[in-house]
Amino acid sequence: MSTTDNAIASAEAHSAHNYHPLPVVVATADGAWVTDVEGRRHLDMLAGYSALNFGHNNRRLIDAARAQLERVTLTSRAFHHDRFADFCTRLAELCGMEMVLPMNTGAEAVETAVKTARKWGYRVKGVPDGMAKIIVASDNFHGRTTTVISFSTDQEARADFGPYTPGFEIVPYGDLTAMRDAMTENTVAVLIEPIQGEAGVVVPPPGYLAGVRELTRERNVLFVADEIQSGLGRTGKTFACEHEGVVPDVYLLGKALGGGVVPVSAVVSSAAVLGVFRPGEHGSTFGGNPLACAVALEVIAMLNSGEYQQRAAELGDHLHRELGMLVGRGAVREVRGRGLWAGVDIEPALGTGREISERLLERRVLVKDTHGSTIRLAPPLVIGKEDLDWGLEQLREVLGD
């Protein structure tokens, strides 16, 4: 057996089958490229579901992590440390907000937002105890904890994990009328992705986010934007909400915030919202640790330059022009997305999304499928135009176009 086959066989034998990875075993990586255990280079067109917006082995981020590793990595929030205040201040400024509640993973940020919205509803809005409701959208993806899957419409994620957590109303994504009809005096928040990632990079109808903002203000409801995948430069803006000039009440951030080095997530909002917490009511041993703060501070500094947002916008325009030319020619049914992020619906007769991903792997391009015959493209924002074009050429070859 090859080194690759041995590694895959061992993983299959000794790890739970919660994922179905493509048959490649990555050993090293740099920028937009990874090298497998056989020494073959592959173009990464997934970027860790946006966790690697700044590429693999980014020197600024690695240097920031290495410097912090030599000083202190963890204190827990039982004590102050010298990177925490700066991290919270700089992240709040990036978001145009006042306060930050740091966690680790995206799912933890979503869980924290649920708790935040409910506590705000009881303490500020005056909702009767135990009656708070949160409106979410169908086909959402916010994580895989028990609470989060309770408001998922993905049966693969939900099956056999009940009983489910109550307190959520699901409405169709993009439908403001349905959202308005679902609101009651006990509604405390609307939680949506500005662009739905796992659903296939679904961009809402023009005016939808602005409509959600207007409706939530009108009804005294928090607008919680899950920007864990869409935020931090991916769409050509710092936040996807900016494409409609919208500022939500709460940002949920993660993935790229840790630069692909460490898990970092955060709930970012106003003092009026996050100020509802009192000591002991919520926490995390690793949330806001010194190593995470050091890396995230460098991420924030990189985003403040505007360089990465501009690259995503310019290369994203090119990406969508190239993909758009494939539509209606027999291979591609639809292309959606914004910036360096695209969902490509392949004609089912050509294969499932998994099969197309495997054929691209044979050509040394890494993508991932979702929902039938859809593949997602989300290359690192540092990808070069020539590399991007090479990856697109491999896609055209696979599709026979």
N, C-alpha and C positions, 0 to 999 in steps of 0.2 A: 504493500500500500504506500501511496505517496505521503509526504508530510501533511499535505492538506487533508487527505482522506483520514489519516490517523487522528488529526486534531478534531475533525468533524465527528468521527465515530466516538471519540472519548467524550465530547460535549453531549452528543445524543444519549450516551449511556449514563452520564452522571449529572446532567442538569435538567430541571423541569422544562417541559416543552411549552413554555409560555410564548416563545417566539418561533418563527420558522425562517431562520436566516438563509440568505442565498449561500451557495457553496463556495465561499471565498474566506480565507483566514488571513486577516490583516496583521502584519508584523511591524511596519513602520509607516510614517506618513509625514508629508510636508506640503503646506499650501493646499492646493486642490487635488493632490495626488496621494494615493496610498500604495504601498508595496506589500504583496502577500508573502507567505512563508516560502514560496517557490521563487521569489525574486521578481515576480511580474508586477508591473505598474498598472494601476487602474485610476481612471478619472472619477473622483467622487462628485456625483451630481445630486447627492442627498444631504450632505453636510450635517449628519446627525439630527435630522428633522429641525434644522436651524440652530442647533446648539453650537455648530462650528461655523458661524457666520464669518469669522475672521480667519478661517482656515486652520488646518492642522499645524501644530508645532509653531504657532505664531511667536516670533522671538520676543516681542514686547510683553506678551502674556506669560511666556515661559520664564523670562527674566524677572518679571514681577513676582511670580510664584516662587522662583528659586531664592530670591532675596528674602521673601517672607519666611520660607522654610528654615532659613538660618536664624530666625529671630524667635517667633512663637507661632504655633499653628492653631491652638485651641485653648480657650480659657473657660468656655461656657459663658452664658450670660449672667452667671452668678457674680461676675466681676466685669468692670469696664476693661477695654483694651484700646490701644492707641490708634487703631484703624477704623473703629466702629463709627464714631461721630462723623468723620470725614466721608465715609461711605454713605451714610444716611443723608447727609447734607447734599452731597453731589448727586445722588440718585434722585432725591426730591427735586432739586433744581432742574435736572434733565427732563423730568416729567411735568414741571410747572406745578408741583404739589408741595405739601408741607411736611408730611410724615411718612416713614417707611417702617414696615414690619417685615424683617427678613426671615426667610425660611430656606429650604434646601432644594426641593424638587418642585416642578410645576404643579403636580397634584396637591402638594402641601399648600401651595399658594392658593389654589382654588378652595380647598377645605377651609383655609383661614379666611378667605373672602366670604364663604357661606356663614361662618361664625360671626364675622364682622357685621355683615348685613343684618343678621338676625338680632344681634345685640343692639345695633343702632336702631332697628325697628322697635324694640321694646323700650329702650332707654330714651330715645329721642323722638321718634314718631308717635309712640304711645300705642303700639299694637298690643292687644291682649296677650298675655303669656301663653306660649305654645301655639299661637295662631299665625305666625309669620309665614308668608309665601314668597317664593322666588320664581320668577318666570325665566325659562330657558328656551332654546330653539331646538327643533328636531334636527337630527343628523349631527348633533354637536359632538365634540370630543374635548373633554376637560380633564381626562385622567382615568385611572382605573381603581380608585378606592371604592369602598362599599357605598359611601354616600354619593360619589360622583356617578357611578354606574346606575344609581337609582333614578337619575334623570337622563340617562342615555336611551336612545332609540335603537342602538346597535345590539341586536339579540345575541350576537357572538360574545359581546362584552358582558351582557347581563345574565345569560342563562346559567342556572344552578347556583347563583350567588345570593338569592333572596333569603330572608325577607328584606325588602328595600326600605330606604329611608323616606319618610313622607315629607311634604312641605314644598313640592315643586310643581309648577304648571308648565307643560310643554306646548309650544305653539310653532307653526311652520316658520322656518327661517325666511326672512325677507318680507313677512306679512305684518304690516303695522296694524291693520284692522283687527287681526286675530290677537295681537298683543294688547291692544286697547280693550278689547272685549274680555280678555283674561284678567285684567287688573281689577282689584278690589281694594277696599280700605286697609286690608291686611297685607297687601303686596309691599315688600320691603326693597326688592331689587330686581333688576333685569340683568341676567348674566349671559353674555353672548361673545362669540369670536367675531371680530370685525371682518375677518375672512376665515371661512371654515377650512381648516387644513386637512384633517383626516377624511372629511367628506369628499375630498378631491379638489382642494383649493377653490372653493366656491366663493365668488365675490358677490356680495348682496346687490340688489337693484340700486341704481343711483338715488340718493336721497334717503335711503333706509336708515343709515346711522344718524343722520341729522334728525330724522323723524323720531328715532328712539330717544335721542337727547331731548327733544322738545316734549315728548310724551312723558318721560320720566320726571322732568322738571315740573310739568303741569300737575302730576299726581303725587309729588313728593316721594319719589322712588329713586333709589340709587341706580345709576348706570355703571355696571361693572364690565369692563372690557378685558377679556382674556387675550392679551397680546403675547402670550408665552411663545408661540411660533411666529406670529406676524410682526412682532415688535422688534426694535433695536436694529433697524436698517433693512430688514429683509425686503420690504415692498418699495424701497426708494425714498421712504420717509422714516424718521425715527420710530413713529408709530403708525399703524395702518389707519387709525382713526383720523389722522391728519389729512387724508385724502378727501375728507368731507368737511374739514375745518372743525372737527368735533373734539371736545375734551370731555372724557367721561368723569364720573365721580371717583372711580377707582381703576387703577391699572393693575393687572396681574402680569408679572414678568418672570422669566426664567430662562432656561436653555442658554441662549447666547450671552446672558448676563454673566455666566461662569466661563465664557470664552472657550468652552470645550476642555477646560482644565479641571475645574471642580464644579460640583452642583451648587448653584446659587439661585434662589428665587426670592420674590418680594411682592408684598402688597403695598401699593403706594397710593396715598390719598391725602385728604385734608385733615387738619387737626380735629375738625368737627366730627369726622367719621372714625378715624383711628384712635381718637381721644377717648372712645368709649371703653377701651381696655384698662383694667387695673392690674397691678402686679399679682401674678399667680393665676390669672385667668387664661393665659395662653403662653406657649413657649416652645423652644426647640433647643436641644443640647448643642447642635452644630449650627443652628441658624445664626448668621452674622458672625461666624468665627473669623479670626484674623486672616487666615489664608484666603478664605472666600472674599473677604472685604478687599484684600490687596489686589486680587485678580479683577474683581468687579470694578474697582476704582480705575484700573487701566482700561477696561472695556469702556467705561463712561468717558474717559479722556479721549479715546479713539473716536467715539461717536460724536463728541463735542466738536471735532474737527470738521464734520460734515462729509468727509471724504468717502466714507463707506456708503452712506445714503446716496451720494451722487453716483458712485459706481453701480449700485443696485438699480438706480433709475435708468442710467444710460445703457448698461448691458441688458437690463430688463426689457427696455424698448426693443433692442436688437433680438433678444430671445423670442419675444412674442411676435415680432414680424416674421422671423424664420418659421416658427411653429404655425403661425396663421396661414402660411403658404401651403401647409400640408392638409388643411381642412378642405373637405369637399372633393378630394382626389381619390377617395376610396379607402384610405388607410386610417385617417383621423376624423372622428365625428365632431369633436369640439375641443377647444383649448380655452382654459380659464386661468386667471391669475393676475398678479400685479408685481412689478419689480422682478427680481430674480427668483420667482416662485410661479410654478405652473402646474396645472393638472391637465393631463392629456388623455382624452377618451379615445381609445383605440377601437377600430372596427372589430367587434367580437369574432368575426370569421377569421381574423388574423391571429387570434390567440388571447388568452387571459392576460391580465396585467402581470401575473407571476411569470407566465411563459415569455412575455416580451422582456421582462426584467432579466430572465435567465439568458435570453439571446443577446441582450446588451452586455451582460457579464462576460460572455464569450468574446466580445469585442473590447473588453477591458473598460467598460463604463458601468458605474454603480448607480442604480436608481432603485426605487421601491414602488410596489403596486399598492393599490387600495381599491376596494369595492369593485370587483369584477375585472373589467378591462381598462381600468384607469391607472396610469402611472403618474408619479409626482416627480417634478424636477425642482431642486432647491440647491444649486451649487453654492459653494462658499463665495462670499462677496469679493474675495480676493482673486477669483478665477480670472485668467487672462482671456481676451477675446479670441485668440487663436485656439486656446484649449476648449473654450465654449463651442466654437464652430466645429472643432474636431468631434466633440461629443454629439453635437446635433447631426453631423454627417453619419455617425454610427447609427443614430436613431433612424435616419432616412434609409440607410442600407437595410436595417432590420425590418423596416416596414415595406421595403421593396418599392420605395418612392423615388 
